[in-house]
Amino acid sequence: MVAIGRVVTSPLSALGAPAELRVPPLRSHVGRHVGLTVLLALVLAAAAQVIELRPLELFRDAGNIVRFLRGYLHPSFAHVGEYAWQCVVTVCIALWGTLLATLISIPLGLLGARNLAPHPLIYLAARRVMDLLRAVNEFVFALMFVTAVGLGPFAGMLALGLHTGGVLGKLLSEAVESIDAGQVEGVSAAGATGLQTIVFGVVPSSKKTWA
């Protein structure tokens, strides 16, 4: 480029870069974006066929939705006693599910902590089990246990306990990995066994982390 009798050079040209690298070609960028847009449109169109996407039916059947919502304006208390009992059942499921989750999370959390696991393979196995329990939804576990023990609150308690056990185990392992190693080493140096080291060294330090 020439401007008022002097040559203006870009840093790339001063370094001897090829001309095609100095200014990015606009056509290649536009073509790439158009190609990606077309590909995304094709993928979305195929996915719409798979899920049977019919958005117009929401408006065609809007009267049914209005009728359903209108029922909330006229509640019936004829079975309020049954509703209250089912609330009690739900609380009991939560209590026993939490207890089961705690029993599952303690060994998994301790074995899944890098600073406590006796072997790397045990550490990896505990981590993968916790990942599996957290990845599977409670409803999927419930369907499995309904097949095993039948329809009822027991299946719900087992499903809730397994899934929550994976969540609590992951939190416990992270808390154990972030404890102060000095306290644990002090308890172990005093001649404590493995269980005593966990009770008097790991647990107090973990409480400080949770707090």
Residue pairs with C-beta under 8 A, 6 or more apart in sequence:
1 7
1 8
1 9
2 8
10 22
12 21
12 22
13 22
58 65
89 153
92 153
93 153
93 156
93 157
93 160
94 160
96 157
96 161
97 156
97 157
97 158
97 159
97 160
97 161
97 164
98 160
98 161
98 164
99 161
100 157
100 158
100 160
100 161
100 162
100 165
101 160
101 161
101 162
101 163
101 164
101 165
101 167
101 168
102 165
102 168
103 165
104 133
104 161
104 162
104 165
104 166
104 168
104 169
105 164
105 165
105 166
105 167
105 168
105 169
105 171
105 172
106 169
106 172
107 126
108 126
108 129
108 130
108 165
108 166
108 169
108 172
108 173
109 130
109 168
109 169
109 170
109 171
109 172
109 173
109 175
109 176
110 116
110 172
110 173
110 176
110 198
110 202
111 117
111 118
111 122
111 123
111 125
111 126
112 123
112 126
112 127
112 130
112 169
112 170
112 173
113 123
113 172
113 173
113 176
113 177
114 123
114 177
115 176
115 177
115 179
115 181
115 184
116 176
116 198
116 202
117 123
117 126
126 169
126 173
127 173
129 166
130 166
130 169
130 170
130 173
131 166
132 166
133 162
133 163
133 165
133 166
133 167
133 169
134 163
134 166
134 167
134 170
135 166
136 162
136 163
137 163
138 159
138 160
138 163
139 159
140 159
141 158
141 159
141 162
141 163
142 155
142 156
142 159
144 159
145 154
145 155
145 156
145 158
145 159
146 155
148 155
149 155
149 158
172 206
175 206
175 209
175 210
176 202
176 206
178 209
179 202
179 205
179 206
179 208
179 209
180 205
180 208
183 201
183 204
183 205
184 197
184 201
184 202
184 205
186 201
187 196
187 197
187 200
187 201
188 197
188 201
192 200
192 201
